[in-house]
């Protein structure tokens, strides 16, 4: 990126080293998730910790800190230059305020915790993961103290994923969503069609159902290409928990996972991760090596994944588009299901144990549960060893189902092994932003017609123009106002869910 300001030029030159080290760290992380042998856990933890130390040293450079302080006071900066300074301060505060030894320890601890989590989940042994979780929570508490906060230590961690987000803001969102989602769920469950639709799912996705993995992969690859994912600059792999990682400007990789008895999981996961990847692949190339490169926040990032997964992937028009493919590859399994039945199969509302398999109506209740647990952990209201019981109690209260195993309960998500406490609320923010952005898009594009024909170019172009190309130029609240003309408004999601599922189940 070209800047006439010499101090900005120097800052960007220094930041480029941080940027490149960050991508090296991403390569280590991607390999750890996808193909690292179990015995290599300690070695990878040491490698990751070393790269983290190098990144920390670059951030703590006196030259970088001095330049940043000097240029902040200049009055003739462009919009882009101001964003560079803002983003450097936001990204850098973690390294400026948290002791380097703690930053490195956190990297090593989470690398070890991830491998321990994989094994603990596989063997359904929370006791094996508990020592690692205790260390992660303790370090997160220390990090929050060093970062500083006004009202709640959890605020400091939320801000790492969504700039300026606070516990009180998230609580207000869930206070508005919780009762209305529970009411909608109750209405759906009380409908005459409910049992019939649930039985439909059991018919096609029993424990003995067989949807060959290779066919599932073919569908995922086809859909990813149709949506616009560039496979010359990415690839699709398998991991325990699907994710997206940007290893370089032309290397944005995605993963999914496959369940032999249910192809919906792998397809939804692939579409979700494609949404993330399209965002990263769509940032202006001029921003490479700068703090503007990449998505602006996890909330906006999740808006892109949830938009494609739900607003597109669960729509009647999309199901109509992929029906011939499903009937071709899975003719023996779902060959007798018509468009209407297939659409229902992708929109079953049924309280489930697993967050990533949750329907649109209950999904945010899963997030509310995790949000409450995280805040309580960081504020020492509860202890890590008590989590399995607390998890079961909250699942009973929120969703009316209780996991029999910790694999299906407190061990199901990877996030705490990463140390990503404060991340979960961004999923709900993503759902809210997605519904609001989709509402704005529908005013400009014949949404339904494009999707039914498999013509996703206009939709992707709208996202490129309004969101992707800007990278981290605009803060989330400003971006939302630029696109929709108003602040984030939960009513768009509530109205969308109410209309869609009332029509499906009560219409």
FENQUI-V899798 format. One record per residue. N is the residue number from 1. RES is the residue in one small letter. SS is DSSP state (hx for helix, st for strand, lp for the rest). PHI is phi in degrees with one decimal (none if undefined). PSI is psi in radians with two decimals (999 if undefined). Layout:
n:res:ss:phi:psi
N:RES:SS:PHI:PSI
N:RES:SS:PHI:PSI
//
This chain:
n:res:ss:phi:psi
1:x:lp:none:2.37
2:x:lp:-92.9:2.26
3:x:lp:-134.4:2.39
4:x:lp:-78.5:-0.30
5:x:lp:-78.6:2.06
6:x:hx:-64.6:-0.59
7:x:hx:-69.6:-0.66
8:x:hx:-63.9:-0.73
9:x:hx:-59.1:-0.76
10:x:hx:-65.7:-0.72
11:x:hx:-60.9:-0.77
12:x:hx:-66.6:-0.59
13:x:hx:-64.9:-0.73
14:x:hx:-69.4:-0.69
15:x:hx:-67.4:-0.52
16:x:hx:-57.2:-0.63
17:x:hx:-65.9:-0.71
18:x:hx:-63.6:-0.76
19:x:hx:-58.0:-0.84
20:x:hx:-67.0:-0.71
21:x:hx:-63.6:-0.62
22:x:hx:-62.6:-0.67
23:x:hx:-70.7:-0.61
24:x:hx:-63.3:-0.73
25:x:hx:-61.1:-0.67
26:x:hx:-64.4:-0.66
27:x:hx:-62.0:-0.77
28:x:hx:-61.9:-0.72
29:x:hx:-68.0:-0.71
30:x:hx:-63.1:-0.81
31:x:hx:-62.6:-0.66
32:x:hx:-61.0:-0.68
33:x:hx:-77.0:-0.56
34:x:hx:-99.2:-0.72
35:x:lp:-144.2:0.16
36:x:lp:-70.8:2.24
37:x:lp:-63.6:2.57
38:x:hx:-58.0:-0.68
39:x:hx:-70.3:-0.22
40:x:hx:-89.7:0.11
41:x:hx:-58.4:-0.84
42:x:hx:-66.2:-0.70
43:x:hx:-63.2:-0.74
44:x:hx:-67.2:-0.64
45:x:hx:-60.6:-0.72
46:x:hx:-66.8:-0.72
47:x:hx:-62.5:-0.82
48:x:hx:-63.0:-0.70
49:x:hx:-63.9:-0.67
50:x:hx:-66.6:-0.79
51:x:hx:-62.9:-0.69
52:x:hx:-60.8:-0.69
53:x:hx:-62.7:-0.73
54:x:hx:-63.1:-0.74
55:x:hx:-62.2:-0.77
56:x:hx:-60.2:-0.75
57:x:hx:-63.4:-0.64
58:x:hx:-66.1:-0.73
59:x:hx:-65.3:-0.58
60:x:lp:-86.8:0.08
61:x:lp:-56.3:2.26
62:x:hx:-61.6:-0.63
63:x:hx:-63.8:-0.78
64:x:hx:-64.0:-0.79
65:x:hx:-63.4:-0.74
66:x:hx:-66.4:-0.77
67:x:hx:-61.9:-0.71
68:x:hx:-62.8:-0.74
69:x:hx:-67.6:-0.67
70:x:hx:-68.0:-0.79
71:x:hx:-75.3:-0.39
72:x:hx:-60.1:-0.51
73:x:lp:-88.7:-0.02
74:x:lp:-78.6:2.51
75:x:lp:-100.1:-0.19
76:x:lp:-108.1:0.52
77:x:lp:-76.5:2.55
78:x:lp:-76.8:2.97
79:x:hx:-57.9:-0.75
80:x:hx:-67.1:-0.71
81:x:hx:-65.7:-0.66
82:x:hx:-64.0:-0.67
83:x:hx:-66.1:-0.65
84:x:hx:-60.6:-0.81
85:x:hx:-64.5:-0.79
86:x:hx:-58.6:-0.81
87:x:hx:-68.9:-0.64
88:x:hx:-63.0:-0.75
89:x:hx:-64.8:-0.70
90:x:hx:-69.6:-0.82
91:x:hx:-67.7:-0.67
92:x:hx:-76.3:-0.39
93:x:hx:-60.3:-0.54
94:x:hx:-58.7:-0.73
95:x:hx:-83.3:-0.53
96:x:hx:-70.6:-0.63
97:x:hx:-102.3:-0.50
98:x:lp:-93.5:2.24
99:x:lp:-53.6:2.44
100:x:hx:-57.6:-0.67
101:x:hx:-61.9:-0.61
102:x:hx:-74.1:-0.66
103:x:hx:-60.1:-0.80
104:x:hx:-67.9:-0.74
105:x:hx:-61.2:-0.69
106:x:hx:-62.2:-0.75
107:x:hx:-61.6:-0.82
108:x:hx:-66.0:-0.75
109:x:hx:-62.1:-0.77
110:x:hx:-72.0:-0.57
111:x:hx:-62.8:-0.77
112:x:hx:-68.0:-0.68
113:x:hx:-64.5:-0.64
114:x:hx:-62.7:-0.82
115:x:hx:-65.1:-0.65
116:x:hx:-66.2:-0.67
117:x:hx:-63.1:-0.78
118:x:hx:-55.8:-0.82
119:x:hx:-68.3:-0.74
120:x:hx:-63.5:-0.71
121:x:hx:-66.2:-0.77
122:x:hx:-60.9:-0.67
123:x:hx:-98.6:0.06
124:x:lp:53.8:0.93
125:x:lp:-129.6:1.54
126:x:hx:-61.8:-0.56
127:x:hx:-58.5:-0.60
128:x:hx:-72.9:-0.52
129:x:hx:-86.4:-0.43
130:x:hx:-52.8:-0.83
131:x:hx:-59.0:-0.65
132:x:hx:-70.1:-0.73
133:x:hx:-62.6:-0.72
134:x:hx:-59.0:-0.76
135:x:hx:-64.7:-0.74
136:x:hx:-61.8:-0.83
137:x:hx:-62.8:-0.74
138:x:hx:-61.3:-0.78
139:x:hx:-65.7:-0.69
140:x:hx:-62.3:-0.64
141:x:hx:-64.0:-0.72
142:x:hx:-66.7:-0.72
143:x:hx:-61.3:-0.77
144:x:hx:-59.4:-0.72
145:x:hx:-63.7:-0.71
146:x:hx:-71.2:-0.66
147:x:hx:-67.6:-0.63
148:x:lp:87.7:2.69
149:x:lp:-162.2:2.81
150:x:lp:-95.1:-0.80
151:x:lp:-111.0:-0.75
152:x:lp:-144.4:2.30
153:x:hx:-58.0:-0.44
154:x:hx:-64.7:-0.46
155:x:hx:-57.4:-0.71
156:x:hx:-63.7:-0.59
157:x:hx:-80.5:-0.68
158:x:hx:-57.3:-0.71
159:x:lp:-64.7:-0.39
160:x:lp:-67.9:-0.40
161:x:lp:-109.9:-0.52
162:x:lp:-138.9:1.85
163:x:lp:-51.1:2.15
164:x:lp:81.6:-0.06
165:x:lp:-68.4:2.43
166:x:lp:-126.7:2.82
167:x:hx:-57.7:-0.76
168:x:hx:-63.9:-0.64
169:x:hx:-66.4:-0.78
170:x:hx:-66.6:-0.72
171:x:hx:-59.8:-0.73
172:x:hx:-62.8:-0.68
173:x:hx:-63.7:-0.84
174:x:hx:-69.5:-0.54
175:x:hx:-62.6:-0.60
176:x:hx:-78.4:-0.66
177:x:hx:-78.5:-0.70
178:x:hx:-53.1:-1.00
179:x:hx:-67.4:-0.65
180:x:hx:-70.0:-0.64
181:x:hx:-69.8:-0.68
182:x:hx:-64.3:-0.68
183:x:hx:-65.1:-0.74
184:x:hx:-64.6:-0.74
185:x:hx:-60.0:-0.75
186:x:hx:-62.7:-0.71
187:x:hx:-64.5:-0.76
188:x:hx:-63.1:-0.81
189:x:hx:-66.3:-0.43
190:x:lp:-90.2:-0.02
191:x:lp:-75.2:2.75
192:x:lp:-67.0:-0.49
193:x:lp:-82.6:-0.24
194:x:hx:-57.3:-0.99
195:x:hx:-61.8:-0.61
196:x:hx:-64.0:-0.74
197:x:hx:-71.8:-0.69
198:x:hx:-62.3:-0.71
199:x:hx:-63.3:-0.58
200:x:hx:-61.2:-0.74
201:x:hx:-64.9:-0.75
202:x:hx:-64.4:-0.53
203:x:hx:-64.5:-0.75
204:x:hx:-95.2:-0.34
205:x:lp:-128.1:0.92
206:x:lp:-74.6:2.98
207:x:lp:-62.3:-0.44
208:x:lp:-92.9:-0.02
209:x:lp:-63.2:2.62
210:x:lp:-135.0:1.88
211:x:lp:-115.1:1.75
212:x:lp:-48.9:2.36
213:x:hx:-59.8:-0.69
214:x:hx:-62.4:-0.65
215:x:hx:-69.1:-0.67
216:x:hx:-61.2:-0.72
217:x:hx:-64.3:-0.70
218:x:hx:-60.3:-0.73
219:x:hx:-65.4:-0.78
220:x:hx:-60.2:-0.76
221:x:hx:-65.0:-0.75
222:x:hx:-61.4:-0.86
223:x:hx:-65.0:-0.73
224:x:hx:-58.3:-0.77
225:x:hx:-65.5:-0.75
226:x:hx:-62.4:-0.65
227:x:hx:-72.5:-0.33
228:x:lp:117.5:0.09
229:x:lp:-67.2:2.28
230:x:lp:-91.3:1.83
231:x:hx:-76.7:-0.17
232:x:hx:-77.0:-0.21
233:x:hx:-126.5:0.52
234:x:lp:-177.5:3.13
235:x:lp:-158.7:2.84
236:x:st:-113.1:2.10
237:x:st:-122.1:-3.01
238:x:st:-118.6:2.41
239:x:lp:-147.1:2.85
240:x:lp:-61.8:-0.64
241:x:lp:-128.8:2.01
242:x:lp:-55.1:2.46
243:x:lp:-158.6:2.99
244:x:st:-123.3:2.43
245:x:st:-136.7:2.30
246:x:st:-95.8:1.85
247:x:st:-92.6:-0.20
248:x:st:179.4:2.98
249:x:lp:-59.6:-0.57
250:x:lp:-117.7:0.62
251:x:st:-149.2:1.38
252:x:st:-112.6:1.88
253:x:st:-104.2:2.64
254:x:st:-131.1:2.74
255:x:st:-132.7:2.81
256:x:st:-142.2:-3.03
257:x:lp:-144.1:2.79
258:x:lp:-123.5:2.34
259:x:st:-112.3:2.10
260:x:lp:-60.2:-0.53
261:x:lp:-95.7:0.09
262:x:st:-159.3:1.83
263:x:hx:-75.1:-0.27
264:x:hx:-62.4:-0.63
265:x:hx:-62.7:-0.85
266:x:hx:-67.4:-0.66
267:x:hx:-67.8:-0.80
268:x:hx:-62.5:-0.73
269:x:hx:-63.8:-0.74
270:x:hx:-63.4:-0.78
271:x:hx:-62.9:-0.75
272:x:hx:-56.7:-0.88
273:x:hx:-70.4:-0.56
274:x:hx:-59.7:-0.68
275:x:hx:-57.3:-0.77
276:x:hx:-61.9:-0.82
277:x:hx:-65.8:-0.68
278:x:hx:-59.9:-0.65
279:x:hx:-60.0:-0.90
280:x:hx:-65.6:-0.67
281:x:hx:-72.7:-0.26
282:x:lp:-99.1:-0.03
283:x:lp:-68.4:2.47
284:x:lp:-52.3:2.34
285:x:hx:-64.7:-0.44
286:x:hx:-59.4:-0.38
287:x:hx:-87.9:-0.03
288:x:lp:-57.8:2.44
289:x:lp:71.4:0.19
290:x:lp:-117.2:2.85
291:x:lp:-73.0:0.08
292:x:lp:-96.3:-0.26
293:x:lp:-68.8:2.34
294:x:lp:99.0:2.89
295:x:lp:-61.8:2.60
296:x:lp:-74.8:-0.53
297:x:lp:-161.4:2.90
298:x:hx:-70.1:-0.56
299:x:hx:-63.4:-0.81
300:x:hx:-68.0:-0.68
301:x:hx:-60.6:-0.80
302:x:hx:-67.0:-0.45
303:x:hx:-62.8:-0.59
304:x:hx:-74.6:-0.72
305:x:hx:-70.0:-0.73
306:x:hx:-72.3:-0.53
307:x:hx:-60.3:-0.91
308:x:hx:-69.6:-0.68
309:x:hx:-67.7:-0.76
310:x:hx:-102.4:-1.01
311:x:hx:-61.4:-0.60
312:x:hx:-97.2:-1.06
313:x:lp:-63.3:-0.43
314:x:lp:-102.5:0.08
315:x:lp:-78.0:2.69
316:x:hx:-61.0:-0.68
317:x:hx:-64.0:-0.73
318:x:hx:-68.0:-0.74
319:x:hx:-62.0:-0.67
320:x:hx:-61.9:-0.68
321:x:hx:-65.8:-0.74
322:x:hx:-92.2:-0.03
323:x:hx:-52.2:-0.84
324:x:hx:-59.7:-0.60
325:x:hx:-69.6:-0.77
326:x:hx:-62.6:-0.73
327:x:hx:-68.9:-0.50
328:x:hx:-75.7:-0.88
329:x:hx:-79.6:-0.51
330:x:lp:-123.4:0.75
331:x:hx:-60.9:-0.72
332:x:hx:-67.6:-0.45
333:x:hx:-92.6:-0.87
334:x:hx:-124.4:0.34
335:x:lp:-61.1:-0.44
336:x:lp:-92.1:-0.08
337:x:lp:-84.1:2.17
338:x:lp:-84.7:-3.08
339:x:hx:-58.7:-0.74
340:x:hx:-63.4:-0.75
341:x:hx:-68.2:-0.73
342:x:hx:-61.1:-0.70
343:x:hx:-61.8:-0.76
344:x:hx:-63.3:-0.66
345:x:hx:-62.9:-0.49
346:x:lp:-89.6:-0.04
347:x:lp:-133.5:0.59
348:x:lp:-66.7:2.22
349:x:lp:-101.8:1.91
350:x:lp:-156.0:2.06
351:x:lp:-50.5:2.23
352:x:lp:-126.2:2.89
353:x:lp:-80.5:-0.50
354:x:lp:-103.9:2.19
355:x:hx:-58.2:-0.86
356:x:hx:-68.9:-0.22
357:x:hx:-101.3:0.05
358:x:lp:-71.6:2.60
359:x:lp:-76.7:3.02
360:x:lp:-64.9:-0.56
361:x:lp:-72.4:-0.71
362:x:lp:-95.4:-0.23
363:x:hx:-54.2:-0.83
364:x:hx:-70.8:-0.31
365:x:hx:-71.1:-0.60
366:x:hx:-61.7:-0.70
367:x:hx:-70.4:-0.70
368:x:hx:-58.0:-0.74
369:x:hx:-58.4:-0.84
370:x:hx:-68.1:-0.68
371:x:hx:-58.1:-0.81
372:x:hx:-65.6:-0.70
373:x:hx:-66.4:-0.78
374:x:hx:-60.3:-0.83
375:x:hx:-61.5:-0.69
376:x:hx:-68.5:-0.66
377:x:hx:-62.5:-0.86
378:x:hx:-65.4:-0.55
379:x:lp:-93.0:0.15
380:x:lp:60.4:0.53
381:x:lp:-80.8:-0.43
382:x:lp:-135.0:2.85
383:x:lp:-110.4:2.57
384:x:hx:-54.1:-0.65
385:x:hx:-66.4:-0.31
386:x:hx:-92.0:-0.01
387:x:hx:-61.5:-0.73
388:x:hx:-55.4:-0.77
389:x:hx:-69.0:-0.72
390:x:hx:-63.1:-0.72
391:x:hx:-59.0:-0.84
392:x:hx:-63.3:-0.70
393:x:hx:-63.6:-0.77
394:x:hx:-71.0:-0.63
395:x:hx:-62.5:-0.70
396:x:hx:-63.7:-0.73
397:x:hx:-70.2:-0.78
398:x:hx:-81.8:-0.71
399:x:hx:-123.8:-0.16
400:x:lp:73.8:0.26
401:x:lp:-128.7:2.62
402:x:lp:-131.3:2.19
403:x:lp:-69.4:2.43
404:x:lp:-85.7:-0.37
405:x:lp:-126.2:2.75
406:x:lp:-73.9:-0.41
407:x:lp:-59.7:-0.65
408:x:lp:-91.0:-0.02
409:x:lp:-116.6:-1.96
410:x:lp:-66.9:-0.32
411:x:lp:-93.6:0.01
412:x:lp:-69.5:-0.53
413:x:lp:-100.0:2.57
414:x:lp:-84.2:-0.32
415:x:hx:-56.9:-0.73
416:x:hx:-70.1:-0.48
417:x:hx:-68.5:-0.54
418:x:hx:-74.8:-0.27
419:x:lp:82.9:0.27
420:x:lp:-84.9:0.99
421:x:lp:-81.1:2.11
422:x:lp:114.2:-0.14
423:x:lp:-79.4:-0.75
424:x:lp:-52.0:-0.75
425:x:hx:-57.9:-0.41
426:x:hx:-67.7:-0.37
427:x:hx:-65.0:-0.76
428:x:hx:-68.9:-0.70
429:x:hx:-57.1:-0.72
430:x:hx:-60.8:-0.73
431:x:hx:-62.3:-0.70
432:x:hx:-66.9:-0.85
433:x:hx:-61.5:-0.73
434:x:hx:-59.7:-0.79
435:x:hx:-65.3:-0.69
436:x:hx:-69.8:-0.73
437:x:hx:-66.2:-0.71
438:x:hx:-62.1:-0.68
439:x:hx:-61.3:-0.73
440:x:hx:-67.9:-0.69
441:x:hx:-64.2:-0.71
442:x:hx:-63.4:-0.36
443:x:lp:-75.0:-0.30
444:x:lp:-114.2:-0.38
445:x:lp:-128.2:2.45
446:x:lp:-75.6:1.41
447:x:hx:-54.2:-0.97
448:x:hx:-60.2:-0.78
449:x:hx:-62.7:-0.76
450:x:hx:-62.5:-0.79
451:x:hx:-66.6:-0.76
452:x:hx:-61.9:-0.49
453:x:lp:-91.7:-0.07
454:x:lp:73.0:0.43
455:x:lp:-100.3:1.57
456:x:lp:-96.1:-0.01
457:x:hx:-60.1:-0.77
458:x:hx:-66.0:-0.65
459:x:hx:-66.4:-0.82
460:x:hx:-63.8:-0.67
461:x:hx:-62.2:-0.70
462:x:hx:-63.1:-0.76
463:x:hx:-66.8:-0.70
464:x:hx:-58.6:-0.82
465:x:hx:-68.3:-0.74
466:x:hx:-89.8:-0.47
467:x:lp:-128.5:-1.07
468:x:hx:-57.9:-0.88
469:x:hx:-59.9:-0.47
470:x:hx:-76.2:-0.26
471:x:lp:54.3:-2.16
472:x:lp:-106.9:0.52
473:x:lp:-67.7:-0.75
474:x:lp:-110.1:2.38
475:x:lp:-64.9:2.69
476:x:hx:-51.2:-0.80
477:x:hx:-64.0:-0.69
478:x:hx:-68.8:-0.71
479:x:hx:-61.6:-0.76
480:x:hx:-61.0:-0.74
481:x:hx:-66.9:-0.68
482:x:hx:-62.3:-0.65
483:x:hx:-83.8:-0.76
484:x:hx:-111.1:-0.21
485:x:lp:81.9:0.11
486:x:lp:-152.9:2.96
487:x:lp:-70.4:2.97
488:x:lp:-56.4:2.25
489:x:lp:-131.4:1.90
490:x:lp:-59.3:-0.33
491:x:hx:-63.6:-0.49
492:x:hx:-64.7:-0.74
493:x:hx:-68.5:-0.78
494:x:hx:-62.2:-0.73
495:x:hx:-65.9:-0.72
496:x:hx:-61.2:-0.83
497:x:hx:-66.1:-0.74
498:x:hx:-61.8:-0.82
499:x:hx:-66.8:-0.81
500:x:hx:-63.9:-0.87
501:x:hx:-84.9:-0.34
502:x:hx:-68.5:-0.74
503:x:hx:-64.2:-0.71
504:x:hx:-70.1:-0.75
505:x:hx:-104.9:-0.48
506:x:lp:-114.2:-0.15
507:x:lp:-75.1:999
//
